[in-house]
Amino acid sequence: MSEFLMPDLALEPVTALLLIPGISAIVLALLPGYKLTARLNVLAAGLTFLSSLWLLVARPETGTYLLVDDLNIVFVVLGTFVGFTTSVFSASYIGHELNIGRLTPANLRFYHAMYQALMFAMNLALLANNIGLMWVAVELATLTTVLM
């Protein structure tokens, strides 16, 4: 029973790839300051990218629901790199949108939270070893982009 509730941490890089953006999305949705949320968004994206690089060194075994192979490592590293660089650029760009009045601070906080939810969904879709789980992740990614 304990293995079901707390599986062994052989999937540590995979766990980090999913937990960092997942928890960050929740935290960013609750924080009020847009400057703080922009910085935390960049930090979370950077940590997620570093976690993806960890996959190049530590190759976790295939689990029931998650799969790591040579091909999806390339896509995960590429996706998290693009996600990190985009978060760096969007921190200033989205701040500019606030300054000219196109967005409100509440919209900005929501943007950063949805950004991390998108990163979570994309990573889950790439790592899924189950077609149903992959479908849910792709739908979540679609919904977060629509809401952004």
C-alpha positions in Angstrom: 0.0 0.0 0.0 2.8 2.4 0.8 4.3 1.8 -2.7 1.0 3.0 -4.2 0.9 6.2 -2.1 4.6 7.0 -2.3 6.4 5.2 -5.1 10.2 5.0 -4.9 12.0 8.1 -6.2 13.6 6.3 -9.1 11.8 8.9 -11.3 13.4 11.9 -9.5 14.1 14.0 -12.6 10.6 13.1 -14.0 9.1 14.0 -10.6 10.8 17.3 -10.7 9.8 18.0 -14.3 6.1 17.6 -13.2 6.1 18.9 -9.7 8.0 22.2 -10.2 5.6 23.6 -12.8 2.6 22.0 -11.2 3.2 23.5 -7.8 4.4 26.8 -9.3 1.1 27.2 -11.2 -0.8 27.0 -7.9 1.6 29.3 -6.0 1.6 31.9 -8.8 -2.2 31.9 -8.9 -2.3 32.8 -5.2 0.4 35.5 -5.1 -0.7 39.1 -5.6 2.3 41.0 -6.9 2.9 40.8 -10.7 6.7 41.6 -10.4 7.1 38.8 -7.9 5.1 36.3 -10.0 7.1 37.2 -13.1 10.4 36.5 -11.3 9.0 33.2 -9.8 7.8 32.2 -13.3 11.3 32.6 -14.7 12.8 30.8 -11.7 10.3 27.9 -12.0 11.0 27.6 -15.8 14.7 27.6 -15.2 14.5 24.9 -12.5 12.3 22.9 -14.9 14.9 23.2 -17.6 17.7 22.1 -15.2 15.5 19.1 -14.3 15.2 18.2 -18.0 19.0 18.3 -18.3 19.2 15.9 -15.3 17.5 13.4 -17.6 20.6 13.3 -19.8 22.5 11.9 -16.8 20.0 10.0 -14.7 17.9 7.6 -16.9 14.9 6.5 -14.8 13.2 3.2 -15.6 9.9 3.1 -17.4 6.9 3.3 -15.0 3.3 2.3 -15.5 2.3 5.8 -16.5 5.5 7.6 -17.4 8.1 6.8 -20.0 11.6 8.2 -20.6 13.5 7.3 -23.7 16.1 8.9 -25.9 13.5 10.6 -28.2 11.3 12.2 -25.6 14.4 13.4 -23.6 15.3 15.5 -26.7 11.8 16.9 -26.9 11.6 17.5 -23.1 14.9 19.3 -23.1 14.0 21.4 -26.1 10.5 22.2 -24.8 11.8 23.3 -21.4 14.6 25.3 -23.0 12.1 27.2 -25.1 9.8 27.5 -22.1 12.7 29.0 -20.0 13.8 31.5 -22.7 10.2 32.5 -23.4 9.6 33.1 -19.7 12.6 35.4 -19.6 11.4 37.4 -22.6 7.7 37.4 -21.5 8.6 38.8 -18.0 9.5 42.2 -19.5 7.1 42.0 -22.5 4.1 41.3 -20.3 5.2 43.9 -17.8 5.2 46.4 -20.7 1.6 45.4 -21.6 0.7 46.3 -18.0 2.4 49.7 -18.2 0.5 50.7 -21.3 -2.8 49.5 -19.8 -3.7 46.5 -21.9 -3.5 44.2 -18.9 -4.3 44.4 -15.2 -2.2 43.0 -12.4 -4.8 40.3 -11.9 -4.5 39.3 -15.6 -0.7 39.1 -15.2 -0.9 36.9 -12.2 -3.2 34.6 -14.1 -0.9 34.6 -17.1 2.1 33.4 -15.1 0.0 30.7 -13.4 -1.3 29.5 -16.7 2.2 29.6 -18.2 3.4 27.1 -15.6 0.3 25.0 -16.0 1.1 24.8 -19.7 4.7 23.7 -18.9 3.3 21.0 -16.6 0.9 19.8 -19.3 3.5 19.7 -22.1 6.0 17.8 -19.9 3.3 15.3 -18.9 2.2 14.8 -22.6 5.8 14.1 -23.6 6.4 11.7 -20.7 3.1 9.9 -20.7 3.2 6.1 -21.2 -0.5 5.9 -21.4 -2.6 7.2 -24.3 -5.4 8.3 -21.9 -3.0 10.3 -19.8 -1.4 11.8 -22.9 -4.8 12.9 -24.1 -5.6 14.5 -20.8 -2.3 16.4 -20.9 -2.8 17.6 -24.4 -6.2 18.8 -23.6 -4.9 20.6 -20.5 -2.2 22.3 -22.6 -4.9 23.4 -25.1 -7.1 24.8 -22.3 -4.2 26.7 -20.7 -3.2 28.3 -24.0 -6.7 29.3 -24.7 -7.0 30.9 -21.2 -3.7 32.8 -21.6 
